[in-house]
Amino acid sequence: MIIPCIDLQGGRAVQLVHGRKLRLAVKDVFGLLDRFRDYPLLHVIDLDAAAGSGSNARLVRELCRRASMRVRVGGGIRTAARAKRILAAGAEKVIIGSAAFLHGGVNDTFLSRLAAEIGKKKIIVAVDTERGRVLVRGWREKLRLTPEDVFPELEHYASEFLCTYVDAEGTMRGTNLRWFRQLRKTTRLPITAAGGIRSLREVRQLEQLGMNAAVGMALYLDQLR
């Protein structure tokens, strides 16, 4: 399944290369809901909140309210209260990134509390990597951990994982299918793959692994073929 992504920064939908360099920006964020209306799922990520540099909370809530498809929301969700507000706004699930980690390890205290309050079925944990290591703080901090290190522990708190191969994010050069094949062997939970996916061939190969494909740049440039 293809899942379009709306990444929010400064009130616009943006696409970044490696999560850092701005490649394109769309001011008409709500117009993207119509553009993506035929897809059953949508990812909305507040990049400003993820980086701790701002918030697009009102825009996130309005996207959830207006969307005709199921919406999953991530970016800067660090409390159970905020997760509950996003779910109340209409999100199907919340995506937990940096808050899932603390002091170089898994943040069991927060995740166990969150799972108790909203249920693990509502939780996706983002395990994003660069050169094989987990990234946090808006992809600006690299931990020593690998996905294989943390999947067993995180499985207690989540219903699935979102795994972005940041090395290829926004490059339109294709993703690393070998990497995702390796990840598939290390967890029993569903995985949504992201990062550089540019072709329907890659989408089909990920589907053969039982993975969804979160796609950004290729959809915005209308080059997913």
C-alpha positions in Angstrom: 0.0 0.0 0.0 1.2 3.5 -0.8 0.8 6.1 2.0 1.3 9.7 0.9 3.1 12.0 3.4 2.3 15.6 4.3 5.4 16.9 6.2 4.7 20.3 7.8 7.2 23.0 8.3 6.3 26.7 8.9 2.7 26.1 7.8 3.6 24.6 4.5 3.9 21.0 3.2 7.6 20.5 2.5 9.9 17.8 1.1 13.4 17.8 2.4 16.6 16.0 1.3 18.0 13.8 4.1 15.6 15.7 6.4 17.6 18.9 6.1 17.7 20.6 2.7 14.5 22.1 1.5 13.6 20.7 -2.0 10.0 21.9 -2.4 7.2 23.6 -0.5 3.5 23.6 -1.0 1.4 26.5 0.5 -2.0 24.9 -0.3 -1.7 22.2 2.3 -5.4 21.4 2.2 -5.3 21.0 -1.6 -3.1 17.9 -1.0 -6.1 16.2 0.7 -7.9 16.3 -2.6 -4.8 15.3 -4.5 -4.4 12.2 -2.3 -8.1 11.4 -1.9 -7.9 8.0 -3.5 -5.4 6.7 -1.0 -6.8 5.0 2.1 -4.1 6.2 4.5 -2.2 9.5 5.0 0.8 10.4 7.2 0.9 13.9 8.6 4.2 14.8 10.3 4.9 18.1 12.2 8.6 18.6 11.4 8.7 21.8 13.5 7.4 20.0 16.6 9.7 17.1 16.0 12.7 19.4 15.9 11.5 21.4 18.9 11.5 24.6 16.8 7.7 25.3 16.6 4.4 23.7 16.1 1.8 23.2 13.3 -0.8 21.8 15.8 -3.8 23.7 14.5 -3.0 22.7 10.9 -2.6 19.1 12.0 -5.9 19.1 13.7 -7.6 20.7 10.7 -6.1 18.1 8.3 -7.4 15.3 10.5 -10.8 16.9 10.6 -11.0 17.4 6.8 -9.4 14.2 5.6 -11.6 11.6 3.9 -8.9 8.9 4.5 -7.5 7.5 7.7 -4.7 9.7 9.1 -1.7 8.9 11.2 0.1 11.8 12.9 3.6 12.2 14.2 6.1 14.8 15.1 6.8 16.1 18.6 4.3 13.9 20.4 6.0 13.7 23.8 3.1 13.4 26.2 0.0 11.2 26.5 -2.1 14.4 26.7 -1.0 15.5 23.3 -1.5 12.0 21.8 -5.0 12.0 23.2 -5.7 15.5 21.6 -4.5 14.3 18.2 -6.6 11.1 18.4 -9.6 13.2 19.5 -9.1 15.4 16.4 -9.6 12.3 14.2 -6.2 10.6 13.8 -6.3 6.8 13.6 -2.9 6.4 15.2 -0.1 8.5 16.6 3.6 8.1 15.5 6.0 8.3 18.3 9.6 9.2 17.4 12.2 10.8 19.7 10.0 10.4 22.8 10.4 6.6 22.5 14.1 7.0 23.4 15.8 8.4 26.5 19.4 8.4 27.6 20.5 6.3 24.6 17.9 3.6 25.2 14.2 2.9 25.0 12.0 5.2 27.1 10.0 2.4 28.8 8.5 4.7 31.4 6.9 7.0 28.8 5.9 4.2 26.4 4.3 2.0 29.1 2.3 5.0 30.3 1.2 5.9 26.8 0.2 2.4 26.0 -1.8 2.2 29.2 -3.7 5.4 28.4 -4.4 5.1 24.7 -3.7 1.4 24.0 -0.8 0.0 22.0 -3.1 -0.5 18.9 -3.0 3.3 18.6 0.8 3.6 18.7 3.3 3.5 15.9 6.9 3.9 16.8 9.2 5.6 14.3 12.6 3.9 14.1 14.4 6.1 11.6 18.0 5.4 10.7 21.1 6.9 9.0 24.0 4.6 8.3 22.2 1.9 10.3 21.9 4.0 13.5 18.7 5.3 15.0 18.1 9.0 14.7 16.1 11.3 17.0 15.4 15.0 17.6 14.2 15.7 14.1 16.9 13.4 12.7 19.6 15.7 14.2 20.9 13.3 16.8 22.3 9.8 16.1 22.1 7.1 18.8 24.4 4.1 19.0 21.4 1.9 18.7 20.3 -0.1 15.7 16.7 -1.1 14.9 17.6 -4.7 15.8 18.7 -3.5 19.3 15.4 -1.9 20.1 12.6 -3.7 18.2 12.2 -6.5 20.8 11.6 -4.0 23.6 9.5 -1.6 21.5 7.2 -4.4 20.4 5.6 -4.3 23.9 4.3 -0.8 23.3 3.5 -0.5 19.6 1.2 -2.0 17.0 3.7 -1.3 14.2 6.8 0.5 13.1 7.6 3.3 10.7 11.1 3.0 9.4 12.7 5.7 7.3 15.9 5.1 5.5 17.1 8.6 5.9 20.3 8.0 3.8 18.0 8.2 0.8 15.2 10.5 2.0 14.2 13.0 -0.7 17.0 12.0 -3.1 14.7 10.3 -5.7 17.5 7.8 -6.2 15.5 4.8 -4.8 15.5 3.2 -1.4 17.6 0.4 0.0 15.5 -2.8 -0.4 18.2 -4.9 1.1 18.0 -2.8 4.3 14.3 -3.4 4.5 14.6 -7.1 3.9 17.0 -7.2 6.9 14.5 -5.2 9.0 11.7 -7.6 8.1 13.6 -10.5 9.7 14.0 -8.7 13.0 10.4 -8.0 14.1 7.0 -9.6 13.9 5.2 -6.2 13.8 4.1 -4.5 10.6 6.5 -2.1 9.1 5.9 0.9 6.9 9.0 1.7 4.9 10.0 5.2 3.9 13.0 7.1 2.5 13.8 7.5 -1.2 11.0 5.3 -2.6 10.6 6.5 -6.2 9.0 3.7 -8.3 6.0 1.3 -8.3 8.5 -1.5 -8.7 9.9 -0.6 -5.2 6.4 -0.4 -3.8 5.6 -3.9 -5.1 8.8 -5.3 -3.7 8.1 -3.8 -0.3 4.5 -5.3 -0.5 6.1 -8.7 -1.1 7.9 -8.2 2.2 4.6 -7.3 3.8 5.4 -3.6 4.1 3.5 -0.5 3.2 5.4 2.3 1.4 5.3 5.9 2.7 6.0 8.1 -0.2 6.7 11.8 -0.4 8.9 13.4 -3.1 8.0 11.0 -5.9 4.3 11.8 -5.4 4.8 15.5 -5.1 6.8 15.5 -8.3 4.4 13.1 -10.0 7.1 10.7 -10.8 6.0 7.5 -9.0 5.9 5.1 -12.0 
